[in-house]
Amino acid sequence: TVKNDANGVLEIKGGELKNTAQYVIMNWNQATISGGTFETAETAGAVLFSSAYGTDGTACGELTITGGTFTAAGSKLIDDAYDANNHGTVKISGGSFNRAVDPKHCDTGFIPTQNEDGTERIIVKEGTYVAETGGVYYESLQAAIDAAPRKGTVKLLADTRENVTINTPYLTLDLNGHTLNGGTEKGKPALTVTARVTVKDGSEAQTGTIMREDTAENSGVSSHYVIDIQGSGWLTFESGNVKNGSGVVGVKGASLVRVGDDSVAKYPGLNIKGGTFTQDNFIVIKVDRGDLFLNGGTHLLCRTYGNGTFCNHQHVLLHIPSD
């Protein structure tokens, strides 16, 4: 074992280091690895150890990895804690690994991914995880949605610019304080719902948002719904924000949310339990065919257009509970 003790500064640029019983590198203060080969036998707990100890600043447990090849015979690559009160900081932005790399060990702006060279090793590359489901991380929200099982939960981890569709029954989308931005692409909602789905914002600040970037300038040309609920879709909206800037008052624009389609013999639905829906210059909710439930805690903000906040067509059931 190479031990970097309190007050020590260790830099490894190459070489071959192996161990049979303990860590190859044991770091208590500051260590940087930019190259080399590091390998352990099955009897070792992990290839690398890095942990702070105490509070006097002499053992900060900072490990930085920008390169190198790391091979663990056992299941663990890195041990980053001495005990419950002493943890280290690991920042990985490069290297090759034969075991899964915990995303929390990656430096900002880097993620682990499968190497495409046929070796089945893990490398770390520039990138950002956008969403997570079932403990697996994805670089796009749509990829996470597609991978999520029935009754699963997809959690946003970062703001994303996508146009996504949810067709998995009983899926929950947790905005988690982040933004799904559908941009200004013609004919594409930020979110299309074709199954029973719940949207909520699990963040404390309640800043989670679904939006497009339409304005008066593109209204009637390429502006579109932010949320479109169709087919067998039934959206329960519990919390979060939905907004857009589409519309020229009394003239043209795209509704913020559409439920159903007069040309399709389906009755989708929208159940609003909370959240804020904002579009100043055009319709907030248009129900072409289906059900709309308003169940308290909701603020619908808009200027009057047509029939007011709601554009209600035929084949519509509007449910507004009394106090």
Secondary structure, 3 states (H helix, E strand, C coil): CEEECCCCEEEECCCEEEECCCCCEEECCEEEECCCEEEECCCCCCCEEECCCCCCCCCCCEEEECCCEEECCCCCCEECEEECCEECEEEECCCEECCCCCHHHECCCEEEEECCCCCCCEEEEECCCCEEECCEEECCHHHHHHHCCCCCEEEECCCEECCEEECCCCEEEECCCCEEECCCCCCCCCEEECCEEEEECCCCCCCCEEECCCCCCCCCCCCCCCEEECCCCEEEECCCEEECCCCECCCECCCCEEECCCCCCCCCEEEECCEEEECCCCCCEEECCEEEEECCCEEEECCCCCCCCEEECCCEEEECCCC
